[in-house]
């Protein structure tokens, strides 16, 4: 895990939490007001996500923002 950068870890965490509630990238995007391709880019660590969009995703996934940065379960 130490070799992975924050964007990779964050993307993995978003994917993990999204899969836990059994929704697609498209549904996460729709519910959070973001574009579906953007969600895919975040999950693949192709985008450096803003704090505003982190908040939108956390709210949609119904987790505290800090949970998106807890990488112990990856």
mmCIF file of the N, C-alpha and C atoms, coordinates in Angstrom:
data_MODEL
# 
_entry.id   MODEL 
# 
loop_
_atom_site.group_PDB 
_atom_site.id 
_atom_site.type_symbol 
_atom_site.label_atom_id 
_atom_site.label_alt_id 
_atom_site.label_comp_id 
_atom_site.label_asym_id 
_atom_site.label_entity_id 
_atom_site.label_seq_id 
_atom_site.pdbx_PDB_ins_code 
_atom_site.Cartn_x 
_atom_site.Cartn_y 
_atom_site.Cartn_z 
_atom_site.occupancy 
_atom_site.B_iso_or_equiv 
_atom_site.pdbx_formal_charge 
_atom_site.auth_seq_id 
_atom_site.auth_comp_id 
_atom_site.auth_asym_id 
_atom_site.auth_atom_id 
_atom_site.pdbx_PDB_model_num 
ATOM 1   N N  . UNK A 1 1  ? 0.821   -1.199 0.000   1.00 0.00 ? 1  UNK A N  1 
ATOM 2   C CA . UNK A 1 1  ? 0.000   0.000  0.000   1.00 0.00 ? 1  UNK A CA 1 
ATOM 3   C C  . UNK A 1 1  ? 0.859   1.256  0.000   1.00 0.00 ? 1  UNK A C  1 
ATOM 4   N N  . UNK A 1 2  ? 1.989   1.262  0.646   1.00 0.00 ? 2  UNK A N  1 
ATOM 5   C CA . UNK A 1 2  ? 2.827   2.452  0.748   1.00 0.00 ? 2  UNK A CA 1 
ATOM 6   C C  . UNK A 1 2  ? 3.291   2.961  -0.611  1.00 0.00 ? 2  UNK A C  1 
ATOM 7   N N  . UNK A 1 3  ? 3.392   2.061  -1.591  1.00 0.00 ? 3  UNK A N  1 
ATOM 8   C CA . UNK A 1 3  ? 3.851   2.465  -2.921  1.00 0.00 ? 3  UNK A CA 1 
ATOM 9   C C  . UNK A 1 3  ? 2.765   3.177  -3.717  1.00 0.00 ? 3  UNK A C  1 
ATOM 10  N N  . UNK A 1 4  ? 1.519   2.942  -3.370  1.00 0.00 ? 4  UNK A N  1 
ATOM 11  C CA . UNK A 1 4  ? 0.413   3.537  -4.112  1.00 0.00 ? 4  UNK A CA 1 
ATOM 12  C C  . UNK A 1 4  ? 0.234   4.998  -3.724  1.00 0.00 ? 4  UNK A C  1 
ATOM 13  N N  . UNK A 1 5  ? -0.035  5.834  -4.726  1.00 0.00 ? 5  UNK A N  1 
ATOM 14  C CA . UNK A 1 5  ? -0.249  7.239  -4.401  1.00 0.00 ? 5  UNK A CA 1 
ATOM 15  C C  . UNK A 1 5  ? -1.683  7.471  -3.927  1.00 0.00 ? 5  UNK A C  1 
ATOM 16  N N  . UNK A 1 6  ? -1.934  8.617  -3.389  1.00 0.00 ? 6  UNK A N  1 
ATOM 17  C CA . UNK A 1 6  ? -3.218  8.943  -2.780  1.00 0.00 ? 6  UNK A CA 1 
ATOM 18  C C  . UNK A 1 6  ? -4.367  8.836  -3.776  1.00 0.00 ? 6  UNK A C  1 
ATOM 19  N N  . UNK A 1 7  ? -4.143  9.191  -5.036  1.00 0.00 ? 7  UNK A N  1 
ATOM 20  C CA . UNK A 1 7  ? -5.216  9.106  -6.026  1.00 0.00 ? 7  UNK A CA 1 
ATOM 21  C C  . UNK A 1 7  ? -5.617  7.659  -6.286  1.00 0.00 ? 7  UNK A C  1 
ATOM 22  N N  . UNK A 1 8  ? -4.635  6.764  -6.341  1.00 0.00 ? 8  UNK A N  1 
ATOM 23  C CA . UNK A 1 8  ? -4.921  5.340  -6.549  1.00 0.00 ? 8  UNK A CA 1 
ATOM 24  C C  . UNK A 1 8  ? -5.697  4.788  -5.359  1.00 0.00 ? 8  UNK A C  1 
ATOM 25  N N  . UNK A 1 9  ? -5.241  5.068  -4.165  1.00 0.00 ? 9  UNK A N  1 
ATOM 26  C CA . UNK A 1 9  ? -5.911  4.586  -2.960  1.00 0.00 ? 9  UNK A CA 1 
ATOM 27  C C  . UNK A 1 9  ? -7.321  5.152  -2.844  1.00 0.00 ? 9  UNK A C  1 
ATOM 28  N N  . UNK A 1 10 ? -7.467  6.431  -3.129  1.00 0.00 ? 10 UNK A N  1 
ATOM 29  C CA . UNK A 1 10 ? -8.786  7.065  -3.064  1.00 0.00 ? 10 UNK A CA 1 
ATOM 30  C C  . UNK A 1 10 ? -9.735  6.419  -4.067  1.00 0.00 ? 10 UNK A C  1 
ATOM 31  N N  . UNK A 1 11 ? -9.269  6.209  -5.280  1.00 0.00 ? 11 UNK A N  1 
ATOM 32  C CA . UNK A 1 11 ? -10.100 5.581  -6.305  1.00 0.00 ? 11 UNK A CA 1 
ATOM 33  C C  . UNK A 1 11 ? -10.526 4.178  -5.914  1.00 0.00 ? 11 UNK A C  1 
ATOM 34  N N  . UNK A 1 12 ? -9.609  3.418  -5.347  1.00 0.00 ? 12 UNK A N  1 
ATOM 35  C CA . UNK A 1 12 ? -9.943  2.064  -4.872  1.00 0.00 ? 12 UNK A CA 1 
ATOM 36  C C  . UNK A 1 12 ? -11.001 2.113  -3.785  1.00 0.00 ? 12 UNK A C  1 
ATOM 37  N N  . UNK A 1 13 ? -10.870 3.090  -2.890  1.00 0.00 ? 13 UNK A N  1 
ATOM 38  C CA . UNK A 1 13 ? -11.827 3.214  -1.790  1.00 0.00 ? 13 UNK A CA 1 
ATOM 39  C C  . UNK A 1 13 ? -13.207 3.580  -2.305  1.00 0.00 ? 13 UNK A C  1 
ATOM 40  N N  . UNK A 1 14 ? -13.275 4.510  -3.249  1.00 0.00 ? 14 UNK A N  1 
ATOM 41  C CA . UNK A 1 14 ? -14.566 4.884  -3.830  1.00 0.00 ? 14 UNK A CA 1 
ATOM 42  C C  . UNK A 1 14 ? -15.204 3.654  -4.467  1.00 0.00 ? 14 UNK A C  1 
ATOM 43  N N  . UNK A 1 15 ? -14.439 2.902  -5.234  1.00 0.00 ? 15 UNK A N  1 
ATOM 44  C CA . UNK A 1 15 ? -14.963 1.697  -5.889  1.00 0.00 ? 15 UNK A CA 1 
ATOM 45  C C  . UNK A 1 15 ? -15.454 0.684  -4.853  1.00 0.00 ? 15 UNK A C  1 
ATOM 46  N N  . UNK A 1 16 ? -14.674 0.476  -3.812  1.00 0.00 ? 16 UNK A N  1 
ATOM 47  C CA . UNK A 1 16 ? -15.060 -0.464 -2.755  1.00 0.00 ? 16 UNK A CA 1 
ATOM 48  C C  . UNK A 1 16 ? -16.392 -0.067 -2.111  1.00 0.00 ? 16 UNK A C  1 
ATOM 49  N N  . UNK A 1 17 ? -16.508 1.198  -1.733  1.00 0.00 ? 17 UNK A N  1 
ATOM 50  C CA . UNK A 1 17 ? -17.727 1.667  -1.084  1.00 0.00 ? 17 UNK A CA 1 
ATOM 51  C C  . UNK A 1 17 ? -18.917 1.665  -2.041  1.00 0.00 ? 17 UNK A C  1 
ATOM 52  N N  . UNK A 1 18 ? -18.667 2.003  -3.294  1.00 0.00 ? 18 UNK A N  1 
ATOM 53  C CA . UNK A 1 18 ? -19.743 1.975  -4.299  1.00 0.00 ? 18 UNK A CA 1 
ATOM 54  C C  . UNK A 1 18 ? -20.246 0.551  -4.488  1.00 0.00 ? 18 UNK A C  1 
ATOM 55  N N  . UNK A 1 19 ? -19.323 -0.393 -4.568  1.00 0.00 ? 19 UNK A N  1 
ATOM 56  C CA . UNK A 1 19 ? -19.718 -1.798 -4.735  1.00 0.00 ? 19 UNK A CA 1 
ATOM 57  C C  . UNK A 1 19 ? -20.440 -2.337 -3.506  1.00 0.00 ? 19 UNK A C  1 
ATOM 58  N N  . UNK A 1 20 ? -20.081 -1.845 -2.321  1.00 0.00 ? 20 UNK A N  1 
ATOM 59  C CA . UNK A 1 20 ? -20.754 -2.283 -1.097  1.00 0.00 ? 20 UNK A CA 1 
ATOM 60  C C  . UNK A 1 20 ? -22.238 -1.952 -1.109  1.00 0.00 ? 20 UNK A C  1 
ATOM 61  N N  . UNK A 1 21 ? -22.580 -0.813 -1.719  1.00 0.00 ? 21 UNK A N  1 
ATOM 62  C CA . UNK A 1 21 ? -23.999 -0.443 -1.781  1.00 0.00 ? 21 UNK A CA 1 
ATOM 63  C C  . UNK A 1 21 ? -24.615 -0.828 -3.128  1.00 0.00 ? 21 UNK A C  1 
ATOM 64  N N  . UNK A 1 22 ? -23.819 -1.553 -3.926  1.00 0.00 ? 22 UNK A N  1 
ATOM 65  C CA . UNK A 1 22 ? -24.309 -2.152 -5.162  1.00 0.00 ? 22 UNK A CA 1 
ATOM 66  C C  . UNK A 1 22 ? -24.899 -1.141 -6.145  1.00 0.00 ? 22 UNK A C  1 
ATOM 67  N N  . UNK A 1 23 ? -24.144 -0.075 -6.411  1.00 0.00 ? 23 UNK A N  1 
ATOM 68  C CA . UNK A 1 23 ? -24.573 0.865  -7.445  1.00 0.00 ? 23 UNK A CA 1 
ATOM 69  C C  . UNK A 1 23 ? -23.462 0.985  -8.491  1.00 0.00 ? 23 UNK A C  1 
ATOM 70  N N  . UNK A 1 24 ? -23.857 1.345  -9.684  1.00 0.00 ? 24 UNK A N  1 
ATOM 71  C CA . UNK A 1 24 ? -22.916 1.509  -10.793 1.00 0.00 ? 24 UNK A CA 1 
ATOM 72  C C  . UNK A 1 24 ? -22.224 2.864  -10.712 1.00 0.00 ? 24 UNK A C  1 
ATOM 73  N N  . UNK A 1 25 ? -21.185 3.005  -11.507 1.00 0.00 ? 25 UNK A N  1 
ATOM 74  C CA . UNK A 1 25 ? -20.534 4.322  -11.614 1.00 0.00 ? 25 UNK A CA 1 
ATOM 75  C C  . UNK A 1 25 ? -21.543 5.345  -12.109 1.00 0.00 ? 25 UNK A C  1 
ATOM 76  N N  . UNK A 1 26 ? -22.362 4.934  -13.044 1.00 0.00 ? 26 UNK A N  1 
ATOM 77  C CA . UNK A 1 26 ? -23.361 5.847  -13.600 1.00 0.00 ? 26 UNK A CA 1 
ATOM 78  C C  . UNK A 1 26 ? -24.344 6.301  -12.523 1.00 0.00 ? 26 UNK A C  1 
ATOM 79  N N  . UNK A 1 27 ? -24.782 5.382  -11.677 1.00 0.00 ? 27 UNK A N  1 
ATOM 80  C CA . UNK A 1 27 ? -25.719 5.744  -10.606 1.00 0.00 ? 27 UNK A CA 1 
ATOM 81  C C  . UNK A 1 27 ? -25.056 6.641  -9.566  1.00 0.00 ? 27 UNK A C  1 
ATOM 82  N N  . UNK A 1 28 ? -23.814 6.349  -9.211  1.00 0.00 ? 28 UNK A N  1 
ATOM 83  C CA . UNK A 1 28 ? -23.081 7.212  -8.287  1.00 0.00 ? 28 UNK A CA 1 
ATOM 84  C C  . UNK A 1 28 ? -22.965 8.616  -8.868  1.00 0.00 ? 28 UNK A C  1 
ATOM 85  N N  . UNK A 1 29 ? -22.644 8.692  -10.143 1.00 0.00 ? 29 UNK A N  1 
ATOM 86  C CA . UNK A 1 29 ? -22.529 9.988  -10.807 1.00 0.00 ? 29 UNK A CA 1 
ATOM 87  C C  . UNK A 1 29 ? -23.856 10.736 -10.775 1.00 0.00 ? 29 UNK A C  1 
ATOM 88  N N  . UNK A 1 30 ? -24.926 10.047 -11.124 1.00 0.00 ? 30 UNK A N  1 
ATOM 89  C CA . UNK A 1 30 ? -26.247 10.673 -11.147 1.00 0.00 ? 30 UNK A CA 1 
ATOM 90  C C  . UNK A 1 30 ? -26.631 11.206 -9.771  1.00 0.00 ? 30 UNK A C  1 
ATOM 91  N N  . UNK A 1 31 ? -26.468 10.369 -8.754  1.00 0.00 ? 31 UNK A N  1 
ATOM 92  C CA . UNK A 1 31 ? -26.853 10.762 -7.397  1.00 0.00 ? 31 UNK A CA 1 
ATOM 93  C C  . UNK A 1 31 ? -25.996 11.894 -6.843  1.00 0.00 ? 31 UNK A C  1 
ATOM 94  N N  . UNK A 1 32 ? -24.746 11.961 -7.265  1.00 0.00 ? 32 UNK A N  1 
ATOM 95  C CA . UNK A 1 32 ? -23.836 12.977 -6.728  1.00 0.00 ? 32 UNK A CA 1 
ATOM 96  C C  . UNK A 1 32 ? -23.756 14.233 -7.584  1.00 0.00 ? 32 UNK A C  1 
ATOM 97  N N  . UNK A 1 33 ? -24.396 14.225 -8.743  1.00 0.00 ? 33 UNK A N  1 
ATOM 98  C CA . UNK A 1 33 ? -24.372 15.396 -9.610  1.00 0.00 ? 33 UNK A CA 1 
ATOM 99  C C  . UNK A 1 33 ? -23.086 15.537 -10.403 1.00 0.00 ? 33 UNK A C  1 
ATOM 100 N N  . UNK A 1 34 ? -22.379 14.428 -10.591 1.00 0.00 ? 34 UNK A N  1 
ATOM 101 C CA . UNK A 1 34 ? -21.136 14.425 -11.357 1.00 0.00 ? 34 UNK A CA 1 
ATOM 102 C C  . UNK A 1 34 ? -21.342 13.624 -12.637 1.00 0.00 ? 34 UNK A C  1 
ATOM 103 N N  . UNK A 1 35 ? -20.418 13.747 -13.564 1.00 0.00 ? 35 UNK A N  1 
ATOM 104 C CA . UNK A 1 35 ? -20.522 13.017 -14.826 1.00 0.00 ? 35 UNK A CA 1 
ATOM 105 C C  . UNK A 1 35 ? -20.011 11.596 -14.647 1.00 0.00 ? 35 UNK A C  1 
ATOM 106 N N  . UNK A 1 36 ? -20.622 10.647 -15.332 1.00 0.00 ? 36 UNK A N  1 
ATOM 107 C CA . UNK A 1 36 ? -20.249 9.230  -15.171 1.00 0.00 ? 36 UNK A CA 1 
ATOM 108 C C  . UNK A 1 36 ? -18.809 8.957  -15.574 1.00 0.00 ? 36 UNK A C  1 
ATOM 109 N N  . UNK A 1 37 ? -18.315 9.651  -16.594 1.00 0.00 ? 37 UNK A N  1 
ATOM 110 C CA . UNK A 1 37 ? -16.921 9.426  -16.981 1.00 0.00 ? 37 UNK A CA 1 
ATOM 111 C C  . UNK A 1 37 ? -15.963 9.971  -15.925 1.00 0.00 ? 37 UNK A C  1 
ATOM 112 N N  . UNK A 1 38 ? -16.387 11.011 -15.220 1.00 0.00 ? 38 UNK A N  1 
ATOM 113 C CA . UNK A 1 38 ? -15.567 11.578 -14.154 1.00 0.00 ? 38 UNK A CA 1 
ATOM 114 C C  . UNK A 1 38 ? -15.395 10.566 -13.021 1.00 0.00 ? 38 UNK A C  1 
ATOM 115 N N  . UNK A 1 39 ? -16.473 9.896  -12.654 1.00 0.00 ? 39 UNK A N  1 
ATOM 116 C CA . UNK A 1 39 ? -16.405 8.877  -11.602 1.00 0.00 ? 39 UNK A CA 1 
ATOM 117 C C  . UNK A 1 39 ? -15.427 7.781  -12.008 1.00 0.00 ? 39 UNK A C  1 
ATOM 118 N N  . UNK A 1 40 ? -15.486 7.332  -13.245 1.00 0.00 ? 40 UNK A N  1 
ATOM 119 C CA . UNK A 1 40 ? -14.546 6.329  -13.729 1.00 0.00 ? 40 UNK A CA 1 
ATOM 120 C C  . UNK A 1 40 ? -13.114 6.817  -13.672 1.00 0.00 ? 40 UNK A C  1 
ATOM 121 N N  . UNK A 1 41 ? -12.904 8.061  -14.033 1.00 0.00 ? 41 UNK A N  1 
ATOM 122 C CA . UNK A 1 41 ? -11.551 8.633  -13.987 1.00 0.00 ? 41 UNK A CA 1 
ATOM 123 C C  . UNK A 1 41 ? -11.042 8.739  -12.554 1.00 0.00 ? 41 UNK A C  1 
ATOM 124 N N  . UNK A 1 42 ? -11.913 9.056  -11.630 1.00 0.00 ? 42 UNK A N  1 
ATOM 125 C CA . UNK A 1 42 ? -11.523 9.115  -10.213 1.00 0.00 ? 42 UNK A CA 1 
ATOM 126 C C  . UNK A 1 42 ? -11.145 7.712  -9.743  1.00 0.00 ? 42 UNK A C  1 
ATOM 127 N N  . UNK A 1 43 ? -11.971 6.725  -10.061 1.00 0.00 ? 43 UNK A N  1 
ATOM 128 C CA . UNK A 1 43 ? -11.695 5.361  -9.619  1.00 0.00 ? 43 UNK A CA 1 
ATOM 129 C C  . UNK A 1 43 ? -10.409 4.802  -10.238 1.00 0.00 ? 43 UNK A C  1 
ATOM 130 N N  . UNK A 1 44 ? -10.063 5.253  -11.425 1.00 0.00 ? 44 UNK A N  1 
ATOM 131 C CA . UNK A 1 44 ? -8.828  4.799  -12.087 1.00 0.00 ? 44 UNK A CA 1 
ATOM 132 C C  . UNK A 1 44 ? -7.638  5.713  -11.789 1.00 0.00 ? 44 UNK A C  1 
ATOM 133 N N  . UNK A 1 45 ? -7.823  6.677  -10.906 1.00 0.00 ? 45 UNK A N  1 
ATOM 134 C CA . UNK A 1 45 ? -6.779  7.626  -10.498 1.00 0.00 ? 45 UNK A CA 1 
ATOM 135 C C  . UNK A 1 45 ? -6.280  8.474  -11.662 1.00 0.00 ? 45 UNK A C  1 
ATOM 136 N N  . UNK A 1 46 ? -7.169  8.786  -12.569 1.00 0.00 ? 46 UNK A N  1 
ATOM 137 C CA . UNK A 1 46 ? -6.816  9.642  -13.704 1.00 0.00 ? 46 UNK A CA 1 
ATOM 138 C C  . UNK A 1 46 ? -7.150  11.107 -13.448 1.00 0.00 ? 46 UNK A C  1 
ATOM 139 N N  . UNK A 1 47 ? -7.879  11.380 -12.393 1.00 0.00 ? 47 UNK A N  1 
ATOM 140 C CA . UNK A 1 47 ? -8.264  12.747 -12.030 1.00 0.00 ? 47 UNK A CA 1 
ATOM 141 C C  . UNK A 1 47 ? -7.782  13.057 -10.626 1.00 0.00 ? 47 UNK A C  1 
ATOM 142 N N  . UNK A 1 48 ? -7.376  14.281 -10.428 1.00 0.00 ? 48 UNK A N  1 
ATOM 143 C CA . UNK A 1 48 ? -7.050  14.788 -9.102  1.00 0.00 ? 48 UNK A CA 1 
ATOM 144 C C  . UNK A 1 48 ? -8.307  15.487 -8.601  1.00 0.00 ? 48 UNK A C  1 
ATOM 145 N N  . UNK A 1 49 ? -9.065  14.804 -7.789  1.00 0.00 ? 49 UNK A N  1 
ATOM 146 C CA . UNK A 1 49 ? -10.404 15.238 -7.393  1.00 0.00 ? 49 UNK A CA 1 
ATOM 147 C C  . UNK A 1 49 ? -10.362 16.429 -6.423  1.00 0.00 ? 49 UNK A C  1 
ATOM 148 N N  . UNK A 1 50 ? -11.330 17.308 -6.557  1.00 0.00 ? 50 UNK A N  1 
ATOM 149 C CA . UNK A 1 50 ? -11.414 18.474 -5.666  1.00 0.00 ? 50 UNK A CA 1 
ATOM 150 C C  . UNK A 1 50 ? -12.127 18.099 -4.369  1.00 0.00 ? 50 UNK A C  1 
ATOM 151 N N  . UNK A 1 51 ? -11.927 18.897 -3.350  1.00 0.00 ? 51 UNK A N  1 
ATOM 152 C CA . UNK A 1 51 ? -12.574 18.665 -2.057  1.00 0.00 ? 51 UNK A CA 1 
ATOM 153 C C  . UNK A 1 51 ? -14.095 18.760 -2.186  1.00 0.00 ? 51 UNK A C  1 
ATOM 154 N N  . UNK A 1 52 ? -14.590 19.622 -3.053  1.00 0.00 ? 52 UNK A N  1 
ATOM 155 C CA . UNK A 1 52 ? -16.041 19.737 -3.254  1.00 0.00 ? 52 UNK A CA 1 
ATOM 156 C C  . UNK A 1 52 ? -16.614 18.433 -3.798  1.00 0.00 ? 52 UNK A C  1 
ATOM 157 N N  . UNK A 1 53 ? -15.900 17.833 -4.738  1.00 0.00 ? 53 UNK A N  1 
ATOM 158 C CA . UNK A 1 53 ? -16.385 16.580 -5.311  1.00 0.00 ? 53 UNK A CA 1 
ATOM 159 C C  . UNK A 1 53 ? -16.193 15.409 -4.350  1.00 0.00 ? 53 UNK A C  1 
ATOM 160 N N  . UNK A 1 54 ? -15.169 15.465 -3.520  1.00 0.00 ? 54 UNK A N  1 
ATOM 161 C CA . UNK A 1 54 ? -15.013 14.453 -2.472  1.00 0.00 ? 54 UNK A CA 1 
ATOM 162 C C  . UNK A 1 54 ? -16.224 14.499 -1.549  1.00 0.00 ? 54 UNK A C  1 
ATOM 163 N N  . UNK A 1 55 ? -16.640 15.695 -1.183  1.00 0.00 ? 55 UNK A N  1 
ATOM 164 C CA . UNK A 1 55 ? -17.813 15.844 -0.321  1.00 0.00 ? 55 UNK A CA 1 
ATOM 165 C C  . UNK A 1 55 ? -19.069 15.283 -0.988  1.00 0.00 ? 55 UNK A C  1 
ATOM 166 N N  . UNK A 1 56 ? -19.257 15.556 -2.261  1.00 0.00 ? 56 UNK A N  1 
ATOM 167 C CA . UNK A 1 56 ? -20.419 15.040 -2.990  1.00 0.00 ? 56 UNK A CA 1 
ATOM 168 C C  . UNK A 1 56 ? -20.428 13.516 -2.996  1.00 0.00 ? 56 UNK A C  1 
ATOM 169 N N  . UNK A 1 57 ? -19.283 12.930 -3.249  1.00 0.00 ? 57 UNK A N  1 
ATOM 170 C CA . UNK A 1 57 ? -19.199 11.466 -3.293  1.00 0.00 ? 57 UNK A CA 1 
ATOM 171 C C  . UNK A 1 57 ? -19.431 10.878 -1.905  1.00 0.00 ? 57 UNK A C  1 
ATOM 172 N N  . UNK A 1 58 ? -18.835 11.456 -0.878  1.00 0.00 ? 58 UNK A N  1 
ATOM 173 C CA . UNK A 1 58 ? -19.034 10.966 0.487   1.00 0.00 ? 58 UNK A CA 1 
ATOM 174 C C  . UNK A 1 58 ? -20.508 11.026 0.872   1.00 0.00 ? 58 UNK A C  1 
ATOM 175 N N  . UNK A 1 59 ? -21.137 12.126 0.581   1.00 0.00 ? 59 UNK A N  1 
ATOM 176 C CA . UNK A 1 59 ? -22.557 12.283 0.904   1.00 0.00 ? 59 UNK A CA 1 
ATOM 177 C C  . UNK A 1 59 ? -23.384 11.230 0.171   1.00 0.00 ? 59 UNK A C  1 
ATOM 178 N N  . UNK A 1 60 ? -23.090 11.018 -1.083  1.00 0.00 ? 60 UNK A N  1 
ATOM 179 C CA . UNK A 1 60 ? -23.833 10.039 -1.877  1.00 0.00 ? 60 UNK A CA 1 
ATOM 180 C C  . UNK A 1 60 ? -23.621 8.622  -1.351  1.00 0.00 ? 60 UNK A C  1 
ATOM 181 N N  . UNK A 1 61 ? -22.386 8.315  -0.961  1.00 0.00 ? 61 UNK A N  1 
ATOM 182 C CA . UNK A 1 61 ? -22.080 6.990  -0.426  1.00 0.00 ? 61 UNK A CA 1 
ATOM 183 C C  . UNK A 1 61 ? -22.495 6.854  1.045   1.00 0.00 ? 61 UNK A C  1 
ATOM 184 N N  . UNK A 1 62 ? -22.979 7.954  1.632   1.00 0.00 ? 62 UNK A N  1 
ATOM 185 C CA . UNK A 1 62 ? -23.435 7.997  3.015   1.00 0.00 ? 62 UNK A CA 1 
ATOM 186 C C  . UNK A 1 62 ? -22.334 7.598  3.990   1.00 0.00 ? 62 UNK A C  1 
ATOM 187 N N  . UNK A 1 63 ? -21.152 8.197  3.774   1.00 0.00 ? 63 UNK A N  1 
ATOM 188 C CA . UNK A 1 63 ? -20.019 8.005  4.675   1.00 0.00 ? 63 UNK A CA 1 
ATOM 189 C C  . UNK A 1 63 ? -19.429 9.373  5.005   1.00 0.00 ? 63 UNK A C  1 
ATOM 190 N N  . UNK A 1 64 ? -18.721 9.430  6.114   1.00 0.00 ? 64 UNK A N  1 
ATOM 191 C CA . UNK A 1 64 ? -17.996 10.649 6.477   1.00 0.00 ? 64 UNK A CA 1 
ATOM 192 C C  . UNK A 1 64 ? -16.806 10.783 5.520   1.00 0.00 ? 64 UNK A C  1 
ATOM 193 N N  . UNK A 1 65 ? -16.434 11.988 5.194   1.00 0.00 ? 65 UNK A N  1 
ATOM 194 C CA . UNK A 1 65 ? -15.307 12.226 4.290   1.00 0.00 ? 65 UNK A CA 1 
ATOM 195 C C  . UNK A 1 65 ? -14.071 11.455 4.745   1.00 0.00 ? 65 UNK A C  1 
ATOM 196 N N  . UNK A 1 66 ? -13.840 11.410 6.039   1.00 0.00 ? 66 UNK A N  1 
ATOM 197 C CA . UNK A 1 66 ? -12.656 10.712 6.558   1.00 0.00 ? 66 UNK A CA 1 
ATOM 198 C C  . UNK A 1 66 ? -12.636 9.244  6.156   1.00 0.00 ? 66 UNK A C  1 
ATOM 199 N N  . UNK A 1 67 ? -13.798 8.633  6.020   1.00 0.00 ? 67 UNK A N  1 
ATOM 200 C CA . UNK A 1 67 ? -13.858 7.218  5.632   1.00 0.00 ? 67 UNK A CA 1 
ATOM 201 C C  . UNK A 1 67 ? -13.278 7.000  4.238   1.00 0.00 ? 67 UNK A C  1 
ATOM 202 N N  . UNK A 1 68 ? -13.382 7.994  3.376   1.00 0.00 ? 68 UNK A N  1 
ATOM 203 C CA . UNK A 1 68 ? -12.821 7.861  2.031   1.00 0.00 ? 68 UNK A CA 1 
ATOM 204 C C  . UNK A 1 68 ? -11.294 7.831  2.055   1.00 0.00 ? 68 UNK A C  1 
ATOM 205 N N  . UNK A 1 69 ? -10.712 8.241  3.168   1.00 0.00 ? 69 UNK A N  1 
ATOM 206 C CA . UNK A 1 69 ? -9.248  8.247  3.308   1.00 0.00 ? 69 UNK A CA 1 
ATOM 207 C C  . UNK A 1 69 ? -8.748  7.184  4.296   1.00 0.00 ? 69 UNK A C  1 
ATOM 208 N N  . UNK A 1 70 ? -9.638  6.294  4.698   1.00 0.00 ? 70 UNK A N  1 
ATOM 209 C CA . UNK A 1 70 ? -9.251  5.160  5.534   1.00 0.00 ? 70 UNK A CA 1 
ATOM 210 C C  . UNK A 1 70 ? -8.980  3.993  4.591   1.00 0.00 ? 70 UNK A C  1 
ATOM 211 N N  . UNK A 1 71 ? -7.713  3.703  4.371   1.00 0.00 ? 71 UNK A N  1 
ATOM 212 C CA . UNK A 1 71 ? -7.320  2.711  3.379   1.00 0.00 ? 71 UNK A CA 1 
ATOM 213 C C  . UNK A 1 71 ? -6.978  1.354  3.989   1.00 0.00 ? 71 UNK A C  1 
ATOM 214 N N  . UNK A 1 72 ? -7.298  1.155  5.267   1.00 0.00 ? 72 UNK A N  1 
ATOM 215 C CA . UNK A 1 72 ? -6.935  -0.082 5.942   1.00 0.00 ? 72 UNK A CA 1 
ATOM 216 C C  . UNK A 1 72 ? -7.611  -1.314 5.362   1.00 0.00 ? 72 UNK A C  1 
ATOM 217 N N  . UNK A 1 73 ? -8.766  -1.145 4.729   1.00 0.00 ? 73 UNK A N  1 
ATOM 218 C CA . UNK A 1 73 ? -9.498  -2.296 4.203   1.00 0.00 ? 73 UNK A CA 1 
ATOM 219 C C  . UNK A 1 73 ? -9.222  -2.558 2.720   1.00 0.00 ? 73 UNK A C  1 
ATOM 220 N N  . UNK A 1 74 ? -8.222  -1.910 2.180   1.00 0.00 ? 74 UNK A N  1 
ATOM 221 C CA . UNK A 1 74 ? -7.890  -2.119 0.769   1.00 0.00 ? 74 UNK A CA 1 
ATOM 222 C C  . UNK A 1 74 ? -6.859  -3.225 0.598   1.00 0.00 ? 74 UNK A C  1 
# 
